Amino acid sequence: MNIAIVRAFIALRKFVAQYGDIIEQLQDLKERIGNHDAQLNQIYEAI
């Protein structure tokens, strides 16, 4: 097997691993923002 092909697959695997971490972080941020929106709506209704 050509060494360039092996290197390409290794780079692809690293990219996929990093992409998965980014998706997880975005989901965490989405949950936080959703909670903040709900809290802000309660404040606006109280005012």
C-alpha atoms as an extended CHARMM CRD file, in Angstrom:
* protein
*
        47  EXT
         1         1  MET       CA              0.0000000000        0.0000000000        0.0000000000  PROA      1               0.0000000000
         2         2  ASN       CA              1.3060000000        3.4400000000       -0.8590000000  PROA      2               0.0000000000
         3         3  ILE       CA              2.5110000000        5.5170000000        2.1060000000  PROA      3               0.0000000000
         4         4  ALA       CA              0.6680000000        8.5870000000        0.7770000000  PROA      4               0.0000000000
         5         5  ILE       CA             -2.6220000000        6.7030000000        0.9430000000  PROA      5               0.0000000000
         6         6  VAL       CA             -1.9530000000        5.6240000000        4.5090000000  PROA      6               0.0000000000
         7         7  ARG       CA             -1.0880000000        9.2030000000        5.4890000000  PROA      7               0.0000000000
         8         8  ALA       CA             -4.2840000000       10.4560000000        3.8410000000  PROA      8               0.0000000000
         9         9  PHE       CA             -6.4100000000        8.0050000000        5.8420000000  PROA      9               0.0000000000
        10        10  ILE       CA             -4.6380000000        8.9540000000        9.0750000000  PROA      10              0.0000000000
        11        11  ALA       CA             -5.2790000000       12.6450000000        8.3760000000  PROA      11              0.0000000000
        12        12  LEU       CA             -8.9270000000       11.8770000000        7.5800000000  PROA      12              0.0000000000
        13        13  ARG       CA             -9.3390000000        9.9490000000       10.8400000000  PROA      13              0.0000000000
        14        14  LYS       CA             -7.8750000000       12.8620000000       12.8330000000  PROA      14              0.0000000000
        15        15  PHE       CA            -10.2030000000       15.2880000000       11.0640000000  PROA      15              0.0000000000
        16        16  VAL       CA            -13.2520000000       13.1640000000       11.8460000000  PROA      16              0.0000000000
        17        17  ALA       CA            -12.2460000000       12.9260000000       15.5130000000  PROA      17              0.0000000000
        18        18  GLN       CA            -11.8950000000       16.7080000000       15.7570000000  PROA      18              0.0000000000
        19        19  TYR       CA            -15.1950000000       17.2190000000       13.9250000000  PROA      19              0.0000000000
        20        20  GLY       CA            -16.9660000000       15.0070000000       16.4660000000  PROA      20              0.0000000000
        21        21  ASP       CA            -15.5920000000       17.1180000000       19.3110000000  PROA      21              0.0000000000
        22        22  ILE       CA            -16.8230000000       20.3020000000       17.6270000000  PROA      22              0.0000000000
        23        23  ILE       CA            -20.3100000000       18.8500000000       17.1980000000  PROA      23              0.0000000000
        24        24  GLU       CA            -20.4180000000       17.9140000000       20.8770000000  PROA      24              0.0000000000
        25        25  GLN       CA            -19.3710000000       21.4210000000       21.9070000000  PROA      25              0.0000000000
        26        26  LEU       CA            -21.9960000000       22.9880000000       19.6360000000  PROA      26              0.0000000000
        27        27  GLN       CA            -24.7050000000       20.8120000000       21.1680000000  PROA      27              0.0000000000
        28        28  ASP       CA            -23.6420000000       21.9210000000       24.6520000000  PROA      28              0.0000000000
        29        29  LEU       CA            -23.8190000000       25.5690000000       23.5850000000  PROA      29              0.0000000000
        30        30  LYS       CA            -27.2290000000       25.0090000000       22.0100000000  PROA      30              0.0000000000
        31        31  GLU       CA            -28.5640000000       23.6130000000       25.2930000000  PROA      31              0.0000000000
        32        32  ARG       CA            -27.1720000000       26.5590000000       27.2560000000  PROA      32              0.0000000000
        33        33  ILE       CA            -28.6640000000       29.0900000000       24.8680000000  PROA      33              0.0000000000
        34        34  GLY       CA            -32.0230000000       27.3250000000       25.0110000000  PROA      34              0.0000000000
        35        35  ASN       CA            -32.0090000000       27.5620000000       28.7960000000  PROA      35              0.0000000000
        36        36  HSD       CA            -31.0500000000       31.2300000000       28.7000000000  PROA      36              0.0000000000
        37        37  ASP       CA            -33.8350000000       32.0010000000       26.2450000000  PROA      37              0.0000000000
        38        38  ALA       CA            -36.3740000000       30.3870000000       28.5430000000  PROA      38              0.0000000000
        39        39  GLN       CA            -35.0630000000       32.3460000000       31.5160000000  PROA      39              0.0000000000
        40        40  LEU       CA            -35.1370000000       35.6200000000       29.5890000000  PROA      40              0.0000000000
        41        41  ASN       CA            -38.7270000000       34.9740000000       28.5110000000  PROA      41              0.0000000000
        42        42  GLN       CA            -39.7080000000       34.4750000000       32.1480000000  PROA      42              0.0000000000
        43        43  ILE       CA            -38.0340000000       37.7850000000       33.0720000000  PROA      43              0.0000000000
        44        44  TYR       CA            -39.8110000000       39.6110000000       30.2570000000  PROA      44              0.0000000000
        45        45  GLU       CA            -43.1550000000       38.1760000000       31.3010000000  PROA      45              0.0000000000
        46        46  ALA       CA            -42.5460000000       39.2170000000       34.9150000000  PROA      46              0.0000000000
        47        47  ILE       CA            -41.7990000000       42.7790000000       33.8290000000  PROA      47              0.0000000000
